Amino acid sequence: SLHSFCLPSFSLDPRLGNVDNFAEQNKQRAQELRSVCELNKAACCLKLNDYAEAKAACDIVLKEQKDNVKALFRQAQANFGLEDFVASCTGLANLLSVDPENREAKALLRRAQSRQQEEDKKAQGVFSKMC
């Protein structure tokens, strides 16, 4: 499948996994390369609807760079795809606190809020039938 063909090319060199192994002058560049690789992996996973893997890639970047706009947005997209609308909204709120004019984030936030409201209505209907 396309998924199994594409993703191995984004497997990181194990040496990039732990930037502490690098000489001090190379640590920052190694971290930047790792982030770029993980963000590219997340973008590919989103296109392939592999939302869990996309989220995991973004989580790696956000551990080191909590305000990385691309990672926050792709993580929110992954959460939306996983139908975790609360997490998607939370991530988008964090993103908008860093980049308040981000149009894509605002649009996705509206969609996630709408979908969460739909889920809340469904749940309310189910619970009302139980009583």
N, C-alpha and C positions, 0 to 999 in steps of 0.2 A: 504494500500500500504506500501511498504518498507519505503518510505519517512516518512509517518505519524507514523510508528512504531519506526524508529530510532531517529528522531530529538527530540522528547520530552525528551529522556534520556539525551540530551545535554542542556536542559533548565537549566539555572543557578539558583542556590538558590538566591532569591531576595536580600539576605544579601550581596552577592558578587557584586551586581550591583553597589553599592556605597561603595567603600572602606573607605570613610571618616568615616563610622560608626564603624570602627574597632579601637581598642586600637593602639596606635602608633607603638608598637613593632610587631603588626600583619598586618599592612597595606601592607607592601611589599609582604609578603607571600600571602595575599588575592589577590593582583594584579597579582602575578605570576600564581595562580590557575585560576583566571579569564581568563588570556591570554591563558593558556593551554586548557581550556574548549572551548574558542572561536576558537582556531586554530584547535582543533579536530572537532568541528562543521563544520568549513570551509572545512576540508578534506572530511568529510562525504557528505556535500552538493555538492562538486565537483564531487564525484563519482556518485551522484544521478542526476547530470546535473542541479542542482538548483543553477545557477550561481549568481543570485541576492542575495540569502541568504548567499552564500559563501562570496561574496563581503562585505555584511553588517557585517559579523562576523570578517572579516579582518580589516574593517574600525575601529571597536571597539578597536582592539589590536593596530592598528597604531596610534590612538589618543594618547595613552600613550607611545608607543615605536615606534617612526617613522622609526627606522632602523632595525626593526625585520625582518630578512631575510625570515623566513617562511611565515610571514604575507604578505610581499611584493610579494613573489612568488605566493602564493595562490590567492592574489588579482589580480595579472596579469593573472593568469590562468582563474579566473572568468571573468575578462574583455574580455579576448580572447573568452571565451564561449559566452559572451553577444555580441560578434562581435564589441566591442569597441576597435579597434586595436590601436588607438592613446593612449588611457589610458593604455592599456597593455604595449605598448612600453615605455611610460613615467615611469610607475612603474618598469619595468625591468631595465631601465637606472638608476633609483634610487637604485635598488638592486645591480646592478653591480658597482655602486660607493662605496657601502659598502663592497661587496664581488666580486671583479673583476674576480676571477677565477671560478665562479659558472657556470658549464657547462650546467646545465638544463636551467638556465636563458638565457644563450647565445643562446641555441637552440630555446627556445620559442621566443626570440627576433627576430631571423631570420624568424621564421614562421609568427610572427605578422607583421613584416615589409613587408614580401611578400604578405600577405593578404591585408594589407593596400594599397599596390601598385595596387593590383587587383581591390580594391574598387575605387581607384582614377581613374583608366582607365575606369571602368564602368561609373562613374559619368561624366567623360570627354566626353564619347560617348553620354550620355543622353543630356548633355548641348549643344554639337555640333549639335545635331538634332533639338534643339529648335530654333536655329538661322537661 
